[in-house]
Every structure is written in structure tokens, then in C-alpha cells.
Amino acid sequence: MKFKRPIHCKIYTPIMLRNPQDFFMRVHHYCDHFSDMLPEKCGFWSPLKISFTPEMIESLIPEDRGGAADRLYCQRLKKPRCHVQFSPSSIHGKSHSEEYICAELGQVDQNKLIEYIKETTVKYMADLAIIDANRGKEPDPLIIEGWRDITPITLQLKHWLPDMYWGVVFGKPYVDLFGLNILMSVPAYRVEKLSDHAVYIQLSEFVDDVFEKRDYIDEQREILKQHLGNDAFWSNEKSYVINIDYRVLKGLSEHTVIHIPLQTNYTDVFRVPHFKFISDTYMQAEIAPVNMEEYLSEIKQIGTDDWEVRVSQKWLLRPFDTSVDYDSYGDVEEISFFYKPDGYDLPVDKELFIGAWDHSVQDIQEYAKNILVNLKSAYPQSETKWECIEQSVQEVDGVYVVLLDQIDQQQHNIFRIVSKVLIFPNYVVKLTFMDYWVDRLDVSKEISDPIMDSFKKIGG
């Protein structure tokens, strides 16, 4: 369905909603509240062919789900036009169940929608509920690298809040995160305590201000984000990729696709709640990590069929530069990662870079020696003098391996760069570790050595 000026509403609840009785209750709850906005058609996939009436809700269970509820799509083409979706948690119990309403702004009663998300949040203990509108401009693509929805999904919420929304109910996880007093003191048009575990916040009197007073609303978003703490909201400086599992290196003519496992569900780079999902008889809910240090120490393997490197989940994939190639979602000259800082306000002080290029050299040994010379000459200007900690050129399992580790003693710290190069018959792969603030060399090596040791030819 297409809308001229859509208003979006989404409610995130921790219960799985796979249990049919829970599911039926939620659909009935919607129908009881919106008797003037009942769906005409519904179904489990498009096109929607089932004629909808509240009396047949208990029959809306797909035949191939073993009795469990599944995502239900509903639509209404008459005024007020709307699209409604009831979505139980994902198959592995790692997400909220969601209720989504999209309606034509000029046809829906704003206050009725507001009252609905407030009532539903309290009644069903929702973690979050939002109302906003598509402002006619895309969100920064670095936020989601490929997603364009106005409403976030749970995967994003585990990493950051993408924005401050025009109308929002913060449920218990966010009340615990921000604090009830902080939420109640935000400088917004409306702030309402719904319970000890839920607060409703509204940026302006009318939701169409999102269209008519865009600059003002965007300014209000920033004011409230600052009040609640910018560390809870997405920012470009600390952004990383959560939904792309590959990169394509432009410097290669073959073996171009680099596999990069998806990021863990939590990193705590931003200040976020760890959601407590509720299991039902049809689905076991995910349990949030208890020990984050142990959780982020899990290893992920990056590479191709020819080579690999292993890093911990603390290494976060940077988004590619969309200003260079907006329509691309993986093609890069160089893959870059940053190491999770100990605190949000601390700068990134460690980075990894993977680059590659073709070659047609016959004398690989001499080529390897030249690469070592070129690595040294490519180092940035030192404050004192680059001191070599280790360098080598050797053949390992049929490929030449070049290693260079150098430090620069600066005024307050040591700057360290380690590069390792694998030279295959037709192409080269280079891994570079940069540590911008080394207090102790042994601590830096504790992080870099396992990475450099793991960077090797597959089978080596």
C-alpha cells in the first residue's frame, strides 16, 4: 500500500507472541480500540485474500507452524486507509514481537493512536512504542547501511536508538536505562508518566509538524537526545555495521568477496538496555549476556576460501563511505575495523585495515622484499623516529609472508603500526594493525599478536 503522508506506529513487546492465545488477544485488542479502522483483508503473505472480521481471529493460524502464531498482514483500502501487521518474535527468539500500524495522516485520529500506544504499552508491558512520520528525507545511510524503514527493528535497538521519535513510550528497560526523573524532566511538549515503568514523550502538538515544521522538530530531537544522553543514540563517530556479512574488495579481479560474520547482538559501544524477552510454550527467548567481557571475546573468522584472520567481537566493522558510492553496499578499496573503546567518550585508539591488489610478478621472493621496503617508506611521518620491533620475509605453506612491526615514541605515548602481507601467485592481501595510544608495548601485543598469527593461508 502507498500513502501520501504516512504515519508510522510500532509497539515492541518482550513476549514471543507465538502462543495463539496471546496472539489472538493482541489482534482483538486492536479491533476493540479501532472499530473504525478494521482491516478488510488479511493473510500470511501477499496478496492478501482472507476477508477479515473480528469473529474469525481465532482461525488465523497458519497450517505449517505446528499450531504457533505467525506474522499476520492486514490492510484497509477504504478511509481511513491503513496497513497493520502483527509479528511474533523471530524464529530464534532474539527479537521483540511487534505490532505495526501505518495509516494515512489526514485520515487517522492522532489522539486515538497516541492513546492506543500508551494503553498497549502499559497493558502488555511493552519495552518501547513509537509514532513518527516519514519526513521525506532518508535517514543517514550509515545508521543502517541498507535499511530505510522509519521504525527500527530489535537488532538496531540492541546497538543504539537511531533517533528521538516524535511520540515515544519508553517502557521499563528504558526507564531503568535513563532513570524516571530524567525522563520526566525532558523539555518536550508533553511528558506523561503512565506507570512507574513507562513514560510517554511527545515533541510537539501535532504529528504533521514533522512535515510542516521539519527544522523545529529536528531541533527538538537533538535537544531531547542531549538531555537523555547522546551516548544512547546513533552517531557517525562510533557507528559500525550490524547487518552486512561481506565486503567486496575493488582491488582484486578474483577472490573479491570477503566474508565477515555478523556482529554480536550487543556491544555496549552505545548505552542500551539488555532486553529480557519472555518465552512461551512455542519459543525459547534469547537470554541477554551476563558477562560482556566474555561475550565480546568470542572469535569471528574473516576471509575467503584462500585466507583467514580471526578477531574478537570487540572489532567492529566500519560503514563504507556512502558519499563515494551511495548505491553500493559492499564494494570498498579497503575494509576497516575499529576496536571497541572502554567508554563512549573515549576516542578510537586501535584500528585494523584489510586491503588487496592483483599482481603479475614472476619472482615472488624479490617482490616480497620490495613490499617490505615499500611498507617502511609508506609509514607516516614520525614525531621522533620509527623503531623496528620486528621484520621478516619468509615463505610459509607456498605463499610469501611479509611482516613489519614499528613504533614511534611520541610525546605522551607510543604510536605502533604492524603490517602483515600474504603474497599469493596472482594477488596480495595486506592486514594492518594501528595502535594510536600505546602505554605499554606488551599490552598492545596482547591484542595484535593473536590477530597477526591467525592471518594466514587457509590450510597453513
C-alpha positions as CSV (number, residue, x, y, z in Angstrom):
1,M,0.0,0.0,0.0
2,K,1.1,3.5,-0.8
3,F,0.3,6.6,1.3
4,K,0.7,10.3,0.5
5,R,1.7,11.2,4.1
6,P,2.1,8.0,6.2
7,I,2.1,8.0,9.9
8,H,4.0,5.1,11.4
9,C,3.3,3.4,14.7
10,K,5.2,0.4,16.2
11,I,5.0,-1.3,19.6
12,Y,7.7,-3.6,20.8
13,T,6.8,-6.2,23.4
14,P,9.1,-8.8,25.0
15,I,6.7,-11.7,24.9
16,M,7.3,-14.0,22.0
17,L,3.6,-13.9,20.9
18,R,3.9,-17.3,19.3
19,N,1.3,-18.7,21.7
20,P,-2.1,-18.5,19.8
21,Q,-4.0,-17.2,22.8
22,D,-1.5,-14.3,23.3
23,F,-1.6,-13.6,19.6
24,F,-5.4,-13.6,19.4
25,M,-5.6,-11.3,22.4
26,R,-3.4,-8.7,20.7
27,V,-5.4,-8.7,17.5
28,H,-8.7,-8.4,19.4
29,H,-7.2,-5.6,21.4
30,Y,-6.5,-3.6,18.2
31,C,-10.0,-4.3,16.9
32,D,-11.6,-3.2,20.1
33,H,-9.7,0.1,20.0
34,F,-10.0,0.8,16.3
35,S,-13.6,-0.2,15.4
36,D,-13.5,2.4,12.7
37,M,-10.2,1.2,11.2
38,L,-10.8,-2.6,11.0
39,P,-8.9,-4.4,8.3
40,E,-10.8,-5.6,5.2
41,K,-8.3,-8.2,4.1
42,C,-5.6,-10.2,5.8
43,G,-3.2,-13.0,5.2
44,F,0.2,-14.5,5.9
45,W,1.7,-13.5,2.6
46,S,0.9,-11.3,-0.4
47,P,-1.6,-11.0,-2.0
48,L,-3.9,-10.8,1.0
49,K,-7.0,-12.9,0.2
50,I,-8.7,-13.6,3.5
51,S,-11.7,-11.4,4.3
52,F,-11.2,-10.1,7.8
53,T,-13.8,-9.9,10.6
54,P,-13.1,-9.9,14.4
55,E,-15.1,-13.1,14.7
56,M,-12.6,-15.1,12.7
57,I,-9.5,-14.0,14.5
58,E,-9.1,-17.4,16.3
59,S,-8.8,-19.1,12.9
60,L,-5.7,-17.0,11.9
61,I,-3.0,-19.6,12.5
62,P,-1.0,-20.9,9.5
63,E,-1.2,-24.6,8.8
64,D,2.6,-25.1,8.6
65,R,3.7,-23.7,12.0
66,G,2.7,-26.6,14.3
67,G,-0.1,-24.6,15.9
68,A,2.1,-21.5,16.6
69,A,1.1,-18.0,15.5
70,D,3.0,-16.3,12.7
71,R,3.2,-12.9,11.1
72,L,-0.2,-11.6,10.0
73,Y,-0.6,-8.8,7.4
74,C,-3.8,-6.7,7.3
75,Q,-5.0,-3.9,5.1
76,R,-7.8,-1.5,4.7
77,L,-8.3,0.4,1.4
78,K,-11.4,2.4,2.5
79,K,-10.9,5.5,4.5
80,P,-9.3,5.6,6.9
81,R,-6.7,3.6,4.9
82,C,-4.2,1.6,6.9
83,H,-1.8,-1.3,6.9
84,V,-1.5,-3.3,10.1
85,Q,1.0,-6.1,10.9
86,F,1.2,-8.4,13.9
87,S,4.6,-10.1,14.1
88,P,5.6,-12.7,16.7
89,S,9.3,-12.8,17.7
90,S,11.8,-14.1,15.1
91,I,12.4,-17.8,14.8
92,H,15.3,-17.9,17.3
93,G,13.6,-15.8,19.9
94,K,16.1,-12.9,19.6
95,S,13.7,-10.1,18.9
96,H,10.6,-8.4,20.2
97,S,7.2,-9.2,18.9
98,E,5.9,-6.2,17.0
99,E,2.7,-4.5,16.2
100,Y,2.9,-2.1,13.3
101,I,0.4,0.4,12.1
102,C,0.8,2.6,9.0
103,A,-2.0,5.0,8.2
104,E,-2.8,8.0,6.0
105,L,-2.0,11.0,8.2
106,G,-5.0,13.1,7.1
107,Q,-7.4,10.2,7.8
108,V,-6.4,8.9,11.2
109,D,-7.2,10.4,14.6
110,Q,-3.8,11.3,16.0
111,N,-5.0,11.3,19.6
112,K,-6.6,7.9,19.2
113,L,-3.2,6.5,18.0
114,I,-1.4,8.1,20.9
115,E,-3.9,6.7,23.4
116,Y,-3.5,3.3,21.8
117,I,0.2,3.0,22.1
118,K,0.1,4.3,25.7
119,E,-2.6,1.8,26.7
120,T,-1.0,-1.1,24.9
121,T,2.5,-0.4,26.4
122,V,1.1,-0.5,29.9
123,K,-1.3,-3.4,29.4
124,Y,1.3,-5.7,27.6
125,M,4.4,-4.4,29.3
126,A,5.9,-3.2,26.0
127,D,9.6,-2.1,26.1
128,L,9.1,0.7,23.5
129,A,6.4,2.2,21.3
130,I,6.9,5.0,18.8
131,I,4.9,7.3,16.5
132,D,6.6,9.2,13.7
133,A,6.2,10.1,10.1
134,N,8.4,9.8,7.0
135,R,9.9,13.2,6.7
136,G,10.6,12.9,3.0
137,K,14.3,12.6,3.6
138,E,16.2,9.4,4.2
139,P,17.9,8.8,7.5
140,D,21.7,8.8,7.3
141,P,22.5,5.6,5.4
142,L,25.5,5.0,7.8
143,I,22.9,4.3,10.5
144,I,21.6,1.1,8.9
145,E,23.7,0.6,5.7
146,G,20.9,-0.7,3.6
147,W,17.7,-0.4,5.7
148,R,15.4,2.5,5.0
149,D,12.5,1.9,7.4
150,I,11.4,4.8,9.7
151,T,10.8,2.3,12.5
152,P,13.8,0.4,13.8
153,I,13.9,-3.4,14.4
154,T,15.2,-5.1,17.6
155,L,18.6,-5.7,16.1
156,Q,19.2,-2.0,15.9
157,L,17.8,-1.3,19.3
158,K,20.3,-3.7,20.8
159,H,23.1,-1.5,19.5
160,W,21.6,2.0,19.6
161,L,18.4,4.2,19.4
162,P,18.5,5.5,15.8
163,D,16.7,8.7,16.7
164,M,14.4,10.5,19.1
165,Y,10.9,10.0,17.8
166,W,8.0,12.4,17.6
167,G,6.0,10.3,20.0
168,V,7.5,7.6,22.1
169,V,6.6,5.5,25.1
170,F,9.7,4.3,26.9
171,G,9.0,1.1,28.8
172,K,10.7,-0.5,31.7
173,P,14.1,-1.2,30.0
174,Y,14.5,2.4,29.0
175,V,13.1,3.8,32.3
176,D,15.8,1.7,34.0
177,L,18.4,3.0,31.5
178,F,17.6,6.7,31.6
179,G,16.0,7.0,35.0
180,L,12.4,8.0,35.7
181,N,13.4,11.5,36.9
182,I,15.5,12.2,33.8
183,L,12.6,11.1,31.5
184,M,10.0,13.1,33.4
185,S,12.2,16.3,33.1
186,V,12.8,16.3,29.4
187,P,12.0,19.6,27.8
188,A,9.2,18.3,25.5
189,Y,5.7,19.4,24.5
190,R,4.2,16.6,26.5
191,V,5.7,14.3,29.2
192,E,3.4,11.9,30.9
193,K,4.1,9.2,33.5
194,L,2.0,6.2,32.6
195,S,3.3,4.0,35.4
196,D,6.5,3.5,37.4
197,H,7.8,1.7,34.3
198,A,6.5,3.7,31.4
199,V,6.8,7.4,30.3
200,Y,5.2,9.0,27.2
201,I,7.1,11.8,25.5
202,Q,5.8,14.0,22.6
203,L,7.8,16.6,20.7
204,S,5.0,18.9,19.5
205,E,1.3,19.3,19.4
206,F,0.7,17.8,16.0
207,V,2.4,14.9,14.3
208,D,2.2,16.7,10.9
209,D,4.7,19.2,12.4
210,V,7.1,16.6,11.2
211,F,6.3,17.8,7.7
212,E,5.3,21.4,8.3
213,K,7.9,22.3,10.9
214,R,10.7,19.9,10.0
215,D,13.6,22.1,11.2
216,Y,11.9,22.8,14.5
217,I,11.1,19.1,15.1
218,D,14.6,18.0,14.1
219,E,16.0,20.6,16.6
220,Q,13.7,19.2,19.3
221,R,15.0,15.7,18.6
222,E,18.6,16.9,19.2
223,I,17.6,18.7,22.4
224,L,16.0,15.7,23.9
225,K,18.8,13.4,22.8
226,Q,21.3,15.6,24.6
227,H,19.0,15.7,27.7
228,L,18.8,11.9,27.8
229,G,22.4,11.4,26.8
230,N,23.8,11.3,23.3
231,D,25.6,8.1,24.1
232,A,22.3,6.2,23.8
233,F,21.7,7.4,20.2
234,W,23.4,6.5,17.0
235,S,26.2,8.8,16.0
236,N,28.5,8.8,12.9
237,E,31.7,8.9,15.0
238,K,31.0,5.5,16.7
239,S,28.9,3.8,14.0
240,Y,29.6,0.3,12.9
241,V,27.9,-2.3,10.7
242,I,25.4,-4.7,12.2
243,N,23.6,-6.2,9.2
244,I,26.1,-6.8,6.4
245,D,28.2,-10.0,6.3
246,Y,30.6,-9.3,3.4
247,R,32.7,-6.7,1.6
248,V,33.9,-6.7,-2.0
249,L,37.5,-5.5,-2.4
250,K,37.8,-3.5,-5.6
251,G,41.5,-4.1,-6.0
252,L,41.0,-7.7,-6.9
253,S,39.9,-9.4,-10.1
254,E,39.1,-12.7,-8.3
255,H,38.5,-13.8,-4.7
256,T,36.9,-10.4,-4.3
257,V,34.2,-11.3,-1.7
258,I,35.4,-11.1,1.9
259,H,33.2,-12.9,4.4
260,I,32.7,-11.0,7.6
261,P,30.4,-12.7,10.3
262,L,27.6,-10.5,11.6
263,Q,28.2,-8.6,14.7
264,T,27.0,-9.9,18.1
265,N,23.7,-8.7,19.4
266,Y,25.2,-6.4,22.0
267,T,28.5,-4.4,22.1
268,D,27.7,-1.7,24.6
269,V,29.5,0.9,22.5
270,F,26.3,2.9,22.9
271,R,24.3,2.9,26.1
272,V,21.5,0.5,25.5
273,P,19.3,-1.8,27.6
274,H,19.8,-5.6,27.5
275,F,16.3,-6.8,26.7
276,K,14.7,-9.5,28.8
277,F,12.5,-11.4,26.3
278,I,9.7,-13.7,27.6
279,S,9.5,-17.3,26.4
280,D,6.2,-19.1,25.7
281,T,5.3,-22.7,25.0
282,Y,6.3,-22.4,21.3
283,M,9.5,-20.5,21.5
284,Q,12.5,-20.1,23.9
285,A,13.5,-16.5,24.2
286,E,17.1,-15.3,23.9
287,I,18.9,-14.7,27.2
288,A,20.9,-11.4,27.3
289,P,24.6,-11.8,28.1
290,V,25.6,-11.6,31.7
291,N,29.4,-11.2,31.3
292,M,30.0,-8.7,28.5
293,E,33.8,-9.2,28.5
294,E,33.4,-12.9,27.9
295,Y,30.6,-12.3,25.4
296,L,32.7,-9.9,23.3
297,S,35.8,-12.2,23.5
298,E,34.1,-14.6,21.2
299,I,36.1,-15.0,17.9
300,K,34.8,-14.3,14.4
301,Q,36.6,-15.6,11.3
302,I,37.1,-13.2,8.4
303,G,38.4,-14.1,4.9
304,T,37.9,-16.1,1.8
305,D,38.5,-19.7,0.7
306,D,42.2,-18.8,0.4
307,W,43.0,-16.9,3.6
308,E,41.6,-16.1,7.0
309,V,42.1,-13.8,10.0
310,R,40.4,-14.2,13.4
311,V,39.4,-11.3,15.6
312,S,37.2,-10.9,18.7
313,Q,33.7,-9.3,18.6
314,K,35.3,-6.2,20.0
315,W,36.5,-5.4,16.5
316,L,33.7,-3.5,14.8
317,L,33.3,-3.1,11.0
318,R,33.1,0.5,9.9
319,P,30.5,1.5,7.4
320,F,31.8,2.3,3.9
321,D,31.8,5.9,2.6
322,T,28.4,6.3,1.1
323,S,29.3,9.7,-0.3
324,V,31.6,8.0,-2.7
325,D,29.3,5.3,-3.9
326,Y,25.8,5.6,-2.4
327,D,24.3,2.7,-4.4
328,S,26.9,0.2,-3.3
329,Y,26.6,-1.9,-0.2
330,G,29.9,-3.7,-0.1
331,D,32.4,-2.6,-2.7
332,V,35.4,-0.9,-1.0
333,E,39.0,-0.2,-1.6
334,E,39.9,-1.2,2.0
335,I,38.0,-2.9,4.8
336,S,38.3,-1.1,8.1
337,F,37.5,-2.1,11.7
338,F,37.9,-0.2,15.0
339,Y,38.4,-1.7,18.5
340,K,35.7,-1.1,21.0
341,P,36.7,1.8,23.3
342,D,36.4,1.3,27.0
343,G,33.9,4.1,27.2
344,Y,31.7,6.0,24.8
345,D,33.5,9.3,25.3
346,L,36.9,7.8,24.7
347,P,38.4,8.1,21.2
348,V,39.0,5.1,19.0
349,D,42.7,4.2,19.5
350,K,43.0,0.9,17.6
351,E,42.1,0.1,14.0
352,L,42.5,-2.8,11.6
353,F,42.6,-2.5,7.8
354,I,42.4,-5.1,5.1
355,G,43.5,-4.3,1.6
356,A,44.3,-6.3,-1.5
357,W,45.5,-6.0,-5.1
358,D,46.4,-8.1,-8.1
359,H,49.9,-8.7,-9.3
360,S,51.6,-10.5,-12.2
361,V,55.1,-10.7,-10.8
362,Q,57.1,-13.9,-11.6
363,D,59.8,-13.5,-9.0
364,I,57.7,-13.6,-5.8
365,Q,60.6,-13.6,-3.4
366,E,62.1,-10.4,-4.8
367,Y,58.6,-8.9,-4.9
368,A,58.2,-9.7,-1.2
369,K,61.5,-7.9,-0.4
370,N,60.3,-4.9,-2.3
371,I,57.0,-4.9,-0.5
372,L,58.9,-4.7,2.8
373,V,60.8,-1.7,1.6
374,N,57.6,-0.1,0.4
375,L,55.9,-0.7,3.7
376,K,58.7,1.1,5.5
377,S,58.5,4.1,3.1
378,A,54.7,4.3,3.4
379,Y,54.8,4.8,7.2
380,P,53.5,8.3,8.2
381,Q,55.9,11.0,9.4
382,S,57.2,10.2,12.9
383,E,57.4,12.5,15.8
384,T,60.8,11.1,16.7
385,K,62.0,8.1,14.7
386,W,60.3,4.8,13.6
387,E,61.9,2.0,15.6
388,C,61.7,-1.5,14.1
389,I,60.4,-4.1,16.6
390,E,60.3,-7.0,14.1
391,Q,60.6,-7.5,10.4
392,S,60.7,-10.6,8.2
393,V,60.2,-12.1,4.8
394,Q,59.6,-15.8,4.6
395,E,57.8,-18.5,2.7
396,V,55.1,-20.3,4.6
397,D,53.0,-23.1,3.0
398,G,53.6,-21.9,-0.5
399,V,53.0,-18.2,0.0
400,Y,55.4,-15.5,0.9
401,V,54.7,-13.6,4.1
402,V,56.0,-10.1,4.9
403,L,55.9,-8.7,8.4
404,L,56.8,-5.3,9.7
405,D,56.2,-4.0,13.3
406,Q,57.4,-0.5,14.1
407,I,56.8,2.1,16.9
408,D,57.2,5.8,17.2
409,Q,57.9,7.2,20.6
410,Q,55.7,10.3,20.8
411,Q,55.4,13.0,23.5
412,H,52.9,11.2,25.7
413,N,52.6,7.7,24.2
414,I,53.8,5.3,21.6
415,F,52.3,5.0,18.1
416,R,52.5,1.5,16.7
417,I,51.9,0.1,13.2
418,V,52.0,-3.6,12.4
419,S,51.6,-4.8,8.8
420,K,51.5,-8.4,7.5
421,V,51.2,-9.2,3.8
422,L,50.3,-12.6,2.2
423,I,51.6,-12.9,-1.4
424,F,49.6,-15.4,-3.4
425,P,50.5,-16.3,-7.1
426,N,48.2,-13.7,-8.6
427,Y,47.3,-11.3,-5.8
428,V,48.3,-9.8,-2.4
429,V,46.4,-9.3,0.8
430,K,47.6,-6.9,3.5
431,L,46.5,-6.6,7.1
432,T,47.4,-3.5,9.1
433,F,47.0,-3.0,12.8
434,M,47.3,0.5,14.2
435,D,47.5,1.4,17.8
436,Y,47.5,5.1,18.3
437,W,47.9,5.2,22.0
438,V,50.3,2.6,23.4
439,D,51.1,2.9,27.1
440,R,52.8,-0.5,27.3
441,L,54.0,-2.4,24.3
442,D,53.2,-5.8,25.9
443,V,49.6,-4.8,26.3
444,S,49.4,-3.7,22.7
445,K,50.9,-7.0,21.6
446,E,48.4,-9.0,23.6
447,I,45.8,-7.6,21.3
448,S,47.7,-7.6,18.0
449,D,49.8,-10.9,18.2
450,P,46.8,-13.3,18.1
451,I,45.3,-11.4,15.2
452,M,48.6,-11.4,13.2
453,D,49.3,-15.0,14.0
454,S,45.8,-16.0,12.7
455,F,46.2,-14.1,9.4
456,K,47.3,-16.9,7.1
457,K,46.6,-19.0,4.1
458,I,43.8,-21.5,4.6
459,G,45.3,-24.9,5.4
460,G,48.5,-23.3,6.6
